[in-house]
Each structure stands twice: as C-alpha cells, then as structure tokens.
Amino acid sequence: MPRTHIEDVEGDPVKPGAFISNVRRRATRLSAQRRAHLDELGMKWWPDSASRGDP
C-alpha cells in the first residue's frame, strides 16, 4: 500500500499507508508486545517479507 493511500471510513479520511510506513520505520523501537500484536494482525514488516524476512 503506498504511503499516500487514503480510505474513507464513515465519511472521515484515514491514512493507513502512512501508518504502515511509520510502523515499519520504527519497528526496532516498538515494544515486544506491540510487535506481537501487529504480528497477530498479519503485519508484513517489509513490502516483500517473503524474500527479506522480518527485522
């Protein structure tokens, strides 16, 4: 998902692309619990996770 992607949620703009980009950039500074929760949700830490692996 590109950083500039915007979704309309009940009439309000939401920017999931920016969120994903920010989380990836800060991955090493997230708590283990936060990373685990994102992993449970299926977070792909790199756009091509299959080839690079998780940080």
Backbone as a chain_set.jsonl record, in Angstrom:
{"seq": "MPRTHIEDVEGDPVKPGAFISNVRRRATRLSAQRRAHLDELGMKWWPDSASRGDP", "coords": {"N": [[0.848, -1.166, 0.0], [0.675, 2.149, -0.906], [2.253, 4.976, 0.695], [0.715, 7.271, 0.49], [-1.897, 6.423, 0.349], [-5.382, 6.692, 0.978], [-8.221, 5.976, 2.886], [-11.788, 6.053, 3.049], [-13.596, 6.25, 5.886], [-16.558, 5.966, 7.223], [-17.131, 8.563, 6.327], [-14.883, 9.96, 7.12], [-11.503, 10.745, 6.411], [-8.926, 8.325, 6.416], [-5.567, 7.393, 6.889], [-4.067, 4.768, 6.163], [-1.779, 3.968, 4.819], [0.28, 5.748, 5.548], [0.438, 5.12, 8.264], [1.322, 2.395, 8.199], [3.795, 2.729, 6.933], [5.139, 4.342, 8.832], [5.18, 2.606, 11.076], [6.749, 0.502, 10.112], [9.173, 1.853, 9.754], [9.834, 2.437, 12.374], [10.138, -0.004, 13.58], [12.2, -1.342, 15.072], [12.155, 0.036, 17.435], [9.773, -0.488, 18.663], [7.816, -1.93, 21.318], [8.104, -5.32, 22.498], [5.609, -6.445, 22.949], [3.901, -4.794, 21.432], [4.881, -5.333, 18.833], [4.25, -8.057, 18.734], [1.436, -7.97, 18.797], [0.937, -6.663, 16.369], [2.046, -8.57, 14.659], [0.207, -10.657, 15.056], [-1.952, -9.576, 13.758], [-1.151, -9.848, 11.211], [0.901, -8.274, 10.159], [3.137, -7.178, 7.692], [6.395, -6.781, 7.734], [8.212, -5.851, 5.893], [7.772, -4.701, 2.568], [8.22, -6.82, 0.795], [8.154, -9.222, 2.396], [8.489, -12.025, 2.249], [10.876, -12.45, 0.914], [12.806, -10.908, 2.262], [12.483, -11.221, 4.994], [11.633, -10.821, 8.51], [12.492, -7.908, 10.54]], "CA": [[0.0, 0.0, 0.0], [1.504, 3.354, -0.937], [2.158, 5.866, 1.855], [-0.303, 8.292, 0.236], [-3.226, 5.799, 0.266], [-6.381, 7.219, 1.913], [-9.505, 5.267, 2.92], [-12.908, 6.801, 3.612], [-14.237, 5.454, 6.927], [-17.726, 6.689, 7.731], [-17.034, 9.969, 5.96], [-13.626, 10.542, 7.582], [-10.333, 10.184, 5.734], [-7.981, 7.587, 7.245], [-4.353, 7.202, 6.094], [-3.376, 3.552, 6.595], [-0.47, 3.887, 4.182], [1.226, 6.474, 6.397], [0.591, 4.336, 9.49], [2.158, 1.235, 7.909], [5.139, 3.224, 6.666], [5.719, 4.777, 10.104], [5.422, 1.431, 11.92], [7.912, -0.202, 9.552], [10.369, 2.654, 10.011], [10.111, 2.42, 13.815], [9.997, -1.395, 14.034], [13.182, -1.728, 16.091], [11.877, 0.763, 18.677], [8.492, -0.917, 19.227], [7.915, -2.929, 22.382], [7.854, -6.704, 22.052], [4.162, -6.658, 22.988], [3.33, -4.095, 20.272], [5.24, -6.117, 17.649], [3.485, -9.31, 18.769], [0.059, -7.655, 18.405], [0.937, -6.402, 14.93], [2.268, -9.87, 14.01], [-1.07, -11.383, 15.106], [-2.828, -8.966, 12.758], [-0.626, -10.159, 9.884], [1.785, -7.211, 9.699], [4.282, -7.522, 6.852], [7.374, -5.789, 8.168], [8.817, -5.301, 4.692], [6.843, -4.919, 1.459], [8.441, -8.148, 0.208], [8.526, -10.003, 3.577], [8.883, -13.4, 1.94], [12.27, -12.517, 0.481], [13.728, -10.229, 3.171], [12.309, -11.677, 6.372], [11.316, -9.782, 9.499], [13.673, -7.259, 11.111]], "C": [[0.9, 1.237, 0.0], [1.249, 4.236, 0.283], [1.007, 6.864, 1.692], [-1.731, 7.742, 0.17], [-4.145, 6.35, 1.357], [-7.665, 6.409, 1.764], [-10.555, 6.197, 3.513], [-13.617, 5.878, 4.611], [-15.334, 6.31, 7.56], [-17.604, 8.191, 7.512], [-15.757, 10.659, 6.398], [-12.457, 9.914, 6.842], [-9.393, 9.517, 6.75], [-6.79, 7.266, 6.348], [-3.585, 5.96, 6.547], [-1.987, 3.413, 5.979], [0.602, 4.579, 5.01], [1.48, 5.707, 7.689], [1.551, 3.161, 9.265], [3.608, 1.671, 7.682], [5.846, 3.63, 7.967], [6.058, 3.593, 11.0], [6.644, 0.671, 11.409], [9.202, 0.534, 9.889], [10.795, 2.581, 11.474], [10.116, 1.013, 14.412], [10.956, -1.763, 15.153], [12.946, -1.031, 17.421], [10.548, 0.386, 19.316], [8.727, -1.929, 20.34], [7.619, -4.314, 21.798], [6.355, -6.981, 21.998], [3.497, -6.009, 21.772], [3.627, -4.867, 18.985], [4.428, -7.408, 17.583], [2.04, -9.059, 18.331], [-0.03, -7.407, 16.897], [1.176, -7.681, 14.14], [0.973, -10.677, 13.955], [-2.046, -10.854, 14.062], [-2.336, -9.216, 11.33], [0.275, -9.083, 9.304], [2.916, -7.781, 8.856], [5.306, -6.418, 7.096], [8.139, -5.162, 7.016], [7.842, -5.568, 3.549], [6.998, -6.289, 0.8], [8.934, -9.095, 1.315], [9.028, -11.4, 3.253], [10.36, -13.475, 1.566], [13.236, -11.882, 1.475], [13.644, -10.753, 4.597], [11.988, -10.515, 7.295], [12.588, -9.161, 10.042], [14.109, -7.945, 12.39]], "O": [[1.798, 1.345, 0.835], [0.149, 4.235, 0.836], [0.392, 7.254, 2.684], [-2.675, 8.503, -0.041], [-3.745, 6.464, 2.516], [-8.138, 6.182, 0.65], [-10.251, 7.027, 4.37], [-14.171, 4.848, 4.225], [-15.068, 7.24, 8.32], [-17.93, 8.989, 8.391], [-15.557, 11.832, 6.083], [-12.413, 8.697, 6.661], [-9.106, 10.079, 7.807], [-6.967, 6.91, 5.184], [-2.57, 6.076, 7.234], [-1.109, 2.794, 6.579], [1.708, 4.059, 5.159], [2.616, 5.649, 8.161], [2.481, 2.957, 10.045], [4.536, 1.041, 8.19], [7.013, 3.298, 8.174], [7.12, 3.579, 11.622], [7.483, 0.244, 12.202], [10.2, -0.082, 10.263], [11.986, 2.654, 11.779], [10.1, 0.864, 15.633], [10.555, -2.438, 16.101], [13.483, -1.462, 18.441], [10.221, 0.881, 20.394], [9.698, -2.685, 20.318], [6.976, -4.45, 20.757], [5.885, -7.676, 21.097], [2.622, -6.612, 21.151], [2.746, -5.04, 18.144], [3.973, -7.809, 16.511], [1.479, -9.852, 17.574], [-0.953, -7.879, 16.234], [0.589, -7.872, 13.075], [0.67, -11.306, 12.94], [-2.872, -11.605, 13.543], [-3.004, -8.851, 10.362], [0.407, -8.982, 8.084], [3.573, -8.744, 9.251], [5.101, -5.268, 6.709], [8.661, -4.055, 7.149], [7.146, -6.583, 3.57], [6.024, -6.855, 0.304], [10.0, -9.698, 1.19], [9.921, -11.903, 3.936], [11.024, -14.465, 1.871], [14.397, -12.287, 1.524], [14.635, -10.729, 5.327], [12.066, -9.354, 6.892], [13.647, -9.79, 10.021], [15.09, -7.531, 13.009]]}, "num_chains": 1, "name": "protein.A"}
